[in-house]
Amino acid sequence: MTPAWLAQLDGALDKRELIKVSILQNADETTSEVKEFIESQSTIQVVQTIGRVLVLFKVSDLPENRDLSTQVEKI
């Protein structure tokens, strides 16, 4: 868990808005530690945790990539 890794997540979310991240079984950090790090160091939201998989969401900074967030606003 580094600022560079967080920047990569942020970049991926700018393109897709919703991604899944798997935490390896042999990782030193727990899923809750990774969740806490992501949410405390960025504007990324962890919307669901399934075992060692985190589902992440962030409204894209690029208006042309805001497909999911636009659909959610309409609900």
NUFI-173412 format. One record per atom (N, C-alpha, C): residue number from 0; residue in one letter; atom name; x, y negated, z. Coordinates in steps of 0.1 Angstrom, whole numbers. Layout:
residues N
NUM:A:CA:X:Y:Z
...
This chain:
residues 75
0:M:N:8:12:0
0:M:CA:0:0:0
0:M:C:9:-12:0
1:T:N:9:-19:-12
1:T:CA:18:-30:-13
1:T:C:10:-41:-20
2:P:N:14:-54:-20
2:P:CA:8:-64:-28
2:P:C:7:-61:-43
3:A:N:17:-55:-48
3:A:CA:17:-51:-62
3:A:C:6:-41:-65
4:W:N:4:-31:-57
4:W:CA:-6:-21:-59
4:W:C:-20:-28:-58
5:L:N:-21:-37:-49
5:L:CA:-34:-45:-47
5:L:C:-36:-53:-60
6:A:N:-26:-59:-65
6:A:CA:-27:-67:-78
6:A:C:-32:-58:-89
7:Q:N:-27:-46:-90
7:Q:CA:-31:-37:-101
7:Q:C:-46:-33:-99
8:L:N:-50:-31:-87
8:L:CA:-65:-28:-85
8:L:C:-73:-40:-89
9:D:N:-68:-52:-85
9:D:CA:-76:-64:-89
9:D:C:-77:-66:-104
10:G:N:-66:-63:-111
10:G:CA:-66:-64:-126
10:G:C:-75:-54:-132
11:A:N:-75:-42:-127
11:A:CA:-84:-31:-132
11:A:C:-99:-35:-130
12:L:N:-102:-41:-118
12:L:CA:-115:-45:-115
12:L:C:-120:-57:-123
13:D:N:-110:-66:-128
13:D:CA:-114:-77:-136
13:D:C:-119:-71:-150
14:K:N:-115:-60:-154
14:K:CA:-119:-54:-166
14:K:C:-132:-45:-165
15:R:N:-133:-39:-153
15:R:CA:-144:-29:-152
15:R:C:-154:-32:-141
16:E:N:-150:-40:-131
16:E:CA:-158:-44:-119
16:E:C:-161:-32:-109
17:L:N:-161:-20:-114
17:L:CA:-163:-9:-105
17:L:C:-154:3:-108
18:I:N:-146:7:-98
18:I:CA:-137:18:-101
18:I:C:-136:28:-89
19:K:N:-131:40:-91
19:K:CA:-129:49:-80
19:K:C:-114:51:-78
20:V:N:-110:52:-66
20:V:CA:-96:54:-62
20:V:C:-95:66:-53
21:S:N:-87:76:-57
21:S:CA:-85:88:-49
21:S:C:-73:87:-41
22:I:N:-74:90:-28
22:I:CA:-62:90:-19
22:I:C:-57:104:-19
23:L:N:-45:106:-22
23:L:CA:-39:120:-22
23:L:C:-39:126:-8
24:Q:N:-40:139:-8
24:Q:CA:-40:147:4
24:Q:C:-27:145:12
25:N:N:-16:143:5
25:N:CA:-3:142:13
25:N:C:0:127:15
26:A:N:-9:118:14
26:A:CA:-6:104:16
26:A:C:-4:101:31
27:D:N:4:92:34
27:D:CA:7:88:48
27:D:C:-4:81:55
28:E:N:-12:74:47
28:E:CA:-23:65:52
28:E:C:-36:73:51
29:T:N:-45:70:60
29:T:CA:-59:76:60
29:T:C:-68:68:51
30:T:N:-79:73:48
30:T:CA:-88:66:39
30:T:C:-93:53:46
31:S:N:-95:54:59
31:S:CA:-100:42:66
31:S:C:-89:31:66
32:E:N:-76:35:67
32:E:CA:-66:25:67
32:E:C:-64:19:53
33:V:N:-66:26:43
33:V:CA:-66:21:29
33:V:C:-78:11:27
34:K:N:-89:15:32
34:K:CA:-101:7:31
34:K:C:-99:-6:38
35:E:N:-94:-6:50
35:E:CA:-92:-18:58
35:E:C:-82:-27:51
36:F:N:-71:-21:46
36:F:CA:-61:-29:39
36:F:C:-66:-36:27
37:I:N:-74:-29:19
37:I:CA:-80:-35:7
37:I:C:-89:-47:10
38:E:N:-98:-44:20
38:E:CA:-108:-54:23
38:E:C:-102:-66:31
39:S:N:-92:-64:38
39:S:CA:-86:-75:46
39:S:C:-76:-84:37
40:Q:N:-71:-78:27
40:Q:CA:-61:-85:19
40:Q:C:-66:-90:5
41:S:N:-79:-88:2
41:S:CA:-84:-92:-11
41:S:C:-99:-94:-10
42:T:N:-105:-98:-21
42:T:CA:-119:-100:-22
42:T:C:-126:-87:-27
43:I:N:-119:-76:-28
43:I:CA:-124:-64:-33
43:I:C:-133:-57:-22
44:Q:N:-144:-52:-26
44:Q:CA:-153:-46:-16
44:Q:C:-153:-30:-18
45:V:N:-152:-23:-7
45:V:CA:-153:-9:-7
45:V:C:-168:-6:-5
46:V:N:-174:-1:-16
46:V:CA:-189:0:-15
46:V:C:-193:14:-11
47:Q:N:-184:24:-12
47:Q:CA:-187:38:-8
47:Q:C:-174:45:-6
48:T:N:-174:54:4
48:T:CA:-163:64:6
48:T:C:-169:78:6
49:I:N:-163:86:-2
49:I:CA:-167:100:-4
49:I:C:-155:108:-2
50:G:N:-153:114:10
50:G:CA:-141:121:13
50:G:C:-129:112:13
51:R:N:-120:115:3
51:R:CA:-108:107:2
51:R:C:-108:99:-11
52:V:N:-121:96:-15
52:V:CA:-123:87:-27
52:V:C:-130:75:-23
53:L:N:-124:63:-27
53:L:CA:-130:50:-24
53:L:C:-136:45:-37
54:V:N:-149:40:-36
54:V:CA:-155:33:-48
54:V:C:-153:18:-45
55:L:N:-147:11:-54
55:L:CA:-144:-3:-53
55:L:C:-152:-12:-62
56:F:N:-156:-24:-58
56:F:CA:-163:-33:-66
56:F:C:-158:-47:-64
57:K:N:-157:-55:-75
57:K:CA:-153:-69:-74
57:K:C:-159:-75:-87
58:V:N:-166:-87:-85
58:V:CA:-171:-94:-96
58:V:C:-159:-99:-104
59:S:N:-160:-96:-117
59:S:CA:-149:-100:-126
59:S:C:-146:-115:-127
60:D:N:-134:-119:-127
60:D:CA:-131:-133:-129
60:D:C:-133:-138:-144
61:L:N:-135:-128:-153
61:L:CA:-137:-131:-167
61:L:C:-152:-129:-170
62:P:N:-158:-140:-174
62:P:CA:-173:-140:-176
62:P:C:-177:-129:-186
63:E:N:-169:-126:-196
63:E:CA:-173:-116:-206
63:E:C:-172:-102:-201
64:N:N:-166:-100:-189
64:N:CA:-166:-86:-183
64:N:C:-175:-85:-172
65:R:N:-184:-94:-170
65:R:CA:-194:-93:-158
65:R:C:-206:-86:-162
66:D:N:-205:-74:-167
66:D:CA:-217:-66:-171
66:D:C:-224:-61:-159
67:L:N:-217:-54:-150
67:L:CA:-224:-48:-138
67:L:C:-229:-58:-129
68:S:N:-221:-68:-126
68:S:CA:-226:-78:-116
68:S:C:-238:-86:-121
69:T:N:-239:-88:-134
69:T:CA:-250:-95:-140
69:T:C:-263:-86:-139
70:Q:N:-261:-73:-141
70:Q:CA:-273:-64:-139
70:Q:C:-277:-63:-125
71:V:N:-268:-63:-116
71:V:CA:-272:-62:-101
71:V:C:-279:-75:-97
72:E:N:-275:-87:-102
72:E:CA:-282:-99:-99
72:E:C:-296:-99:-103
73:K:N:-299:-92:-113
73:K:CA:-313:-92:-118
73:K:C:-322:-83:-110
74:I:N:-317:-75:-102
74:I:CA:-325:-65:-93
74:I:C:-330:-73:-81
